[in-house]
Amino acid sequence: MASRADKPTRRARVIVLVPYLWLGLFFLAPFAIVLKISLSQAALAQPPYLPVFDLAAGWAGLKEFAAQLSADSFKLLASDPIYLLSYFKSLEVAAVSTAILILIGYPLAYGIARTARAWQPLLVMAIILPFWTSFLIRIYAWINILQRDGLLNEVLLRLHVIDAPVAWLSSDTAIYIGVVYSYLPFMVLPLYATLEKMDESLLEAAADLGCPRWKAFWLVSFPLSLPGLAAGALLCFIPIVGEFVIPDLLGGSETLMIGQTLWTEFFSNRDWPVASAIAIALLLLLLVPILFYERLQQRSLEGGR
């Protein structure tokens, strides 16, 4: 009897173990490899770094390998202003873009959630529709739109908003336009999922108690939508920090984000240790908003109890 009772428990343990094995195989193992490369030294060899761990050398080889590891790449990141400025620029672009996405995405999600249910799937489909086209093609389309003789300047000139064509490309404005356009669905969909589940009887009760619509929204709808808002902000902020394609195609030489710096070190300079150190530092930097969001989730769950 005891062995039969233990079977579901064993099966449950195996099922729980699968995600941990997946995490260890596809995240922790690559992370360990990148960490090891970040503690190495650049070299004109294949692979382009030293030391390389030799399993055949045994324990003596392991000790020699550990003795040759160095934190010089991380010291370089802290001392060279180009890396620090790249991190700060990435955080600035991510923070401003996320704020713009909230200002645009929240009204869209709120409007979709308050539309008749028959129309909601169509509106959600309209938000998702750009994903059916290649990301790279969409960014190249923005190059044509934002160039000096492009569609945007043509429309603004005909509307007499501007007197002469504006140089949109190779600027921060072009980066923000590309980022907001590309990441808008990541903001709208979590917000819509949260707002759509909200109990409308709460708003009716607030109206019965004489609460104006704007005040009912601020005191009822907005607090209940905070989990979706936090999820959307996190889904946008984290990938924007490491964005490479948009700033490389739409931005200028003065707008150097950390994704471009990492690509330059890895492919142009062939300095794999520094590139790996940039990736490790970026991962540690992005752990801050993730842990903050997890803390908020724990507090909301404790408050719900």
C-alpha positions as CSV (number, residue, x, y, z in Angstrom):
1,M,0.0,0.0,0.0
2,A,2.8,2.4,0.9
3,S,4.5,1.8,-2.4
4,R,1.3,2.6,-4.4
5,A,0.9,5.8,-2.4
6,D,4.4,6.8,-3.1
7,K,3.9,6.5,-6.9
8,P,2.0,9.8,-7.4
9,T,4.6,11.5,-5.2
10,R,7.5,10.2,-7.3
11,R,5.7,11.2,-10.5
12,A,5.1,14.7,-9.1
13,R,8.8,15.0,-8.2
14,V,9.8,13.9,-11.7
15,I,7.4,16.5,-13.2
16,V,8.8,19.2,-11.0
17,L,12.3,18.2,-11.8
18,V,11.9,18.6,-15.6
19,P,11.8,22.5,-15.5
20,Y,14.9,22.5,-13.2
21,L,16.7,20.2,-15.6
22,W,15.7,22.5,-18.5
23,L,16.8,25.6,-16.6
24,G,20.1,24.0,-15.7
25,L,20.8,22.7,-19.3
26,F,19.8,25.8,-21.2
27,F,20.5,28.7,-18.7
28,L,22.9,27.7,-15.9
29,A,25.3,25.7,-18.1
30,P,25.6,28.5,-20.8
31,F,25.9,31.1,-18.0
32,A,28.8,29.1,-16.5
33,I,30.5,29.0,-19.9
34,V,30.1,32.7,-20.5
35,L,31.3,33.4,-16.9
36,K,34.4,31.3,-17.5
37,I,35.2,33.2,-20.7
38,S,34.7,36.5,-19.0
39,L,37.4,35.5,-16.5
40,S,39.8,34.6,-19.2
41,Q,42.3,36.7,-21.3
42,A,42.0,37.6,-25.0
43,A,44.5,35.7,-27.2
44,L,45.3,35.2,-30.8
45,A,44.2,31.6,-30.8
46,Q,41.2,29.4,-31.5
47,P,39.2,29.9,-29.3
48,P,40.4,33.5,-28.9
49,Y,40.9,33.4,-25.1
50,L,43.1,31.7,-22.5
51,P,43.1,29.6,-20.4
52,V,41.3,26.7,-21.9
53,F,40.3,23.9,-19.5
54,D,41.8,20.5,-20.4
55,L,40.0,17.6,-18.9
56,A,42.9,15.3,-19.7
57,A,45.2,17.2,-17.3
58,G,43.2,16.1,-14.3
59,W,43.3,17.9,-10.9
60,A,46.6,19.6,-11.6
61,G,45.2,21.0,-14.8
62,L,42.2,22.3,-13.0
63,K,44.3,24.1,-10.4
64,E,46.5,25.6,-13.1
65,F,43.3,26.7,-15.0
66,A,41.8,28.3,-11.9
67,A,45.1,30.1,-11.1
68,Q,45.1,31.8,-14.6
69,L,41.6,33.2,-14.4
70,S,41.4,36.9,-14.0
71,A,38.8,39.7,-13.4
72,D,40.6,42.1,-15.7
73,S,37.7,42.3,-18.1
74,F,35.4,43.4,-15.3
75,K,37.9,46.0,-14.2
76,L,38.0,47.3,-17.7
77,L,34.2,47.7,-17.7
78,A,34.4,49.8,-14.5
79,S,37.3,52.0,-15.7
80,D,36.5,52.6,-19.4
81,P,33.9,55.3,-19.8
82,I,32.6,53.9,-23.1
83,Y,31.1,50.9,-21.4
84,L,29.6,52.9,-18.5
85,L,28.1,55.4,-21.0
86,S,26.7,52.5,-23.0
87,Y,25.0,51.1,-19.9
88,F,23.6,54.5,-18.9
89,K,22.4,55.1,-22.4
90,S,20.7,51.7,-22.6
91,L,19.0,52.3,-19.2
92,E,17.9,55.8,-20.4
93,V,16.4,54.6,-23.6
94,A,14.7,51.7,-21.9
95,A,13.2,53.9,-19.1
96,V,12.0,56.6,-21.5
97,S,10.6,54.1,-24.0
98,T,8.8,52.1,-21.3
99,A,7.2,55.3,-20.0
100,I,6.0,56.2,-23.5
101,L,4.7,52.7,-24.0
102,I,2.7,53.0,-20.8
103,L,1.2,56.3,-21.9
104,I,0.2,54.8,-25.3
105,G,-0.5,51.3,-24.3
106,Y,-2.7,51.9,-21.2
107,P,-5.4,53.8,-23.1
108,L,-5.3,51.2,-25.9
109,A,-5.7,48.3,-23.5
110,Y,-8.4,50.1,-21.5
111,G,-10.3,50.9,-24.6
112,I,-10.2,47.3,-25.9
113,A,-11.2,46.0,-22.5
114,R,-14.2,48.3,-22.4
115,T,-15.3,47.6,-26.0
116,A,-18.1,45.1,-26.7
117,R,-16.9,41.5,-26.3
118,A,-17.7,40.8,-29.9
119,W,-15.2,43.3,-31.1
120,Q,-12.4,42.6,-28.6
121,P,-10.8,39.6,-30.5
122,L,-10.6,41.7,-33.6
123,L,-8.9,44.6,-31.8
124,V,-6.5,42.2,-30.1
125,M,-5.7,40.7,-33.5
126,A,-5.0,44.2,-34.8
127,I,-2.4,44.6,-32.0
128,I,-0.8,41.2,-32.7
129,L,-0.9,41.6,-36.5
130,P,2.5,43.3,-36.9
131,F,4.2,40.1,-35.4
132,W,3.2,38.3,-38.6
133,T,5.8,40.3,-40.5
134,S,9.5,39.9,-40.0
135,F,10.9,42.2,-37.3
136,L,13.9,43.2,-39.5
137,I,11.6,44.0,-42.4
138,R,9.5,46.3,-40.2
139,I,12.5,48.2,-39.0
140,Y,13.8,48.6,-42.6
141,A,10.3,50.0,-43.4
142,W,10.8,52.6,-40.7
143,I,14.1,53.6,-42.4
144,N,12.1,54.5,-45.5
145,I,9.4,56.3,-43.5
146,L,11.9,58.4,-41.5
147,Q,14.4,59.3,-44.1
148,R,14.5,62.9,-45.3
149,D,12.3,62.3,-48.4
150,G,10.3,59.7,-46.6
151,L,6.6,59.4,-45.9
152,L,6.7,61.1,-42.5
153,N,8.2,64.3,-43.8
154,E,5.9,64.3,-46.8
155,V,2.8,64.1,-44.6
156,L,4.1,66.7,-42.2
157,L,4.9,69.1,-45.1
158,R,1.5,68.7,-46.6
159,L,-0.1,69.3,-43.3
160,H,2.1,72.5,-42.9
161,V,3.4,71.2,-39.6
162,I,7.0,71.7,-40.7
163,D,8.5,74.1,-43.4
164,A,11.4,71.9,-44.3
165,P,12.2,68.1,-44.1
166,V,13.5,67.0,-40.7
167,A,16.4,64.6,-40.3
168,W,14.6,61.9,-38.2
169,L,17.1,59.1,-38.9
170,S,20.3,58.7,-36.9
171,S,18.8,60.3,-33.8
172,D,17.3,59.3,-30.5
173,T,13.8,60.2,-31.8
174,A,14.1,57.5,-34.5
175,I,15.2,54.9,-31.8
176,Y,12.2,55.8,-29.6
177,I,9.8,55.5,-32.5
178,G,11.2,52.1,-33.5
179,V,11.3,50.8,-30.0
180,V,7.7,52.0,-29.1
181,Y,6.4,50.6,-32.4
182,S,8.1,47.2,-31.9
183,Y,7.3,46.7,-28.2
184,L,3.8,48.1,-28.0
185,P,2.1,44.7,-28.1
186,F,4.2,43.6,-25.1
187,M,2.6,46.4,-23.1
188,V,-0.9,46.2,-24.4
189,L,-1.5,42.5,-24.0
190,P,-0.7,42.1,-20.3
191,L,-2.7,45.2,-19.5
192,Y,-5.6,44.0,-21.5
193,A,-5.5,40.6,-19.8
194,T,-5.7,42.3,-16.4
195,L,-8.3,44.9,-17.3
196,E,-10.6,42.4,-19.1
197,K,-10.9,40.3,-15.9
198,M,-11.8,43.2,-13.7
199,D,-15.2,43.0,-12.1
200,E,-17.4,45.7,-13.6
201,S,-19.7,45.6,-10.6
202,L,-17.0,47.4,-8.6
203,L,-17.3,50.4,-11.0
204,E,-21.1,50.3,-10.8
205,A,-20.9,50.3,-7.0
206,A,-18.5,53.3,-7.1
207,A,-21.0,55.1,-9.4
208,D,-23.9,54.3,-7.1
209,L,-22.0,55.8,-4.2
210,G,-21.6,59.1,-6.2
211,C,-18.0,58.6,-7.3
212,P,-17.2,60.4,-10.6
213,R,-15.8,58.3,-13.5
214,W,-12.3,59.7,-13.3
215,K,-12.2,59.1,-9.6
216,A,-13.6,55.6,-9.9
217,F,-10.9,54.8,-12.5
218,W,-8.2,56.2,-10.3
219,L,-9.4,54.4,-7.1
220,V,-10.7,51.2,-8.6
221,S,-9.5,50.4,-12.1
222,F,-5.9,51.7,-11.9
223,P,-5.0,49.8,-8.7
224,L,-6.4,46.6,-10.0
225,S,-4.5,47.0,-13.2
226,L,-1.1,47.4,-11.5
227,P,-0.1,43.7,-11.9
228,G,-0.6,43.9,-15.7
229,L,1.1,47.3,-15.8
230,A,4.1,45.9,-13.9
231,A,4.3,42.8,-16.2
232,G,4.1,44.9,-19.3
233,A,6.7,47.3,-18.1
234,L,9.0,44.4,-17.2
235,L,8.4,42.7,-20.6
236,C,9.4,45.9,-22.4
237,F,12.2,47.3,-20.2
238,I,14.3,44.2,-20.0
239,P,14.7,43.5,-23.8
240,I,14.9,47.2,-24.6
241,V,18.1,47.5,-22.4
242,G,19.8,44.9,-24.6
243,E,18.3,46.0,-27.9
244,F,20.8,45.9,-30.8
245,V,18.9,46.0,-34.2
246,I,16.8,49.2,-33.6
247,P,19.6,51.5,-32.4
248,D,22.0,50.1,-35.0
249,L,19.7,50.7,-37.9
250,L,17.8,53.8,-36.8
251,G,20.3,55.5,-34.4
252,G,23.4,57.4,-34.9
253,S,27.0,57.0,-33.8
254,E,26.4,59.2,-30.7
255,T,23.7,56.7,-29.6
256,L,25.8,53.7,-28.5
257,M,23.7,51.2,-26.5
258,I,25.2,48.2,-24.7
259,G,23.9,45.7,-27.3
260,Q,26.0,47.5,-30.0
261,T,29.0,47.6,-27.7
262,L,28.7,43.8,-27.0
263,W,28.4,43.1,-30.7
264,T,31.5,45.2,-31.5
265,E,33.6,43.5,-28.9
266,F,32.6,40.0,-29.9
267,F,32.7,40.3,-33.7
268,S,34.8,43.3,-34.6
269,N,37.4,43.3,-31.8
270,R,37.3,39.6,-31.3
271,D,37.6,40.2,-27.5
272,W,35.5,37.4,-26.2
273,P,36.4,37.9,-22.5
274,V,35.3,41.6,-22.5
275,A,32.1,40.7,-24.5
276,S,31.3,38.0,-22.0
277,A,31.9,40.4,-19.1
278,I,29.5,42.9,-20.7
279,A,26.9,40.2,-21.0
280,I,27.4,39.1,-17.3
281,A,27.2,42.6,-16.1
282,L,24.1,43.3,-18.1
283,L,22.4,40.1,-16.7
284,L,23.2,41.2,-13.2
285,L,21.9,44.7,-13.9
286,L,18.6,43.3,-15.2
287,L,18.2,41.1,-12.1
288,V,17.3,44.3,-10.2
289,P,13.9,45.0,-11.9
290,I,13.1,41.2,-11.9
291,L,13.7,40.9,-8.2
292,F,11.7,44.1,-7.6
293,Y,8.8,42.7,-9.6
294,E,9.0,39.4,-7.7
295,R,8.9,41.4,-4.4
296,L,5.8,43.3,-5.6
297,Q,4.1,40.0,-6.6
298,Q,4.8,38.5,-3.1
299,R,3.4,41.5,-1.4
300,S,0.2,41.5,-3.5
301,L,-0.3,37.8,-2.8
302,E,0.2,38.3,0.9
303,G,-2.2,41.2,0.8
304,G,-4.8,39.1,-1.0
305,R,-4.7,36.6,1.8
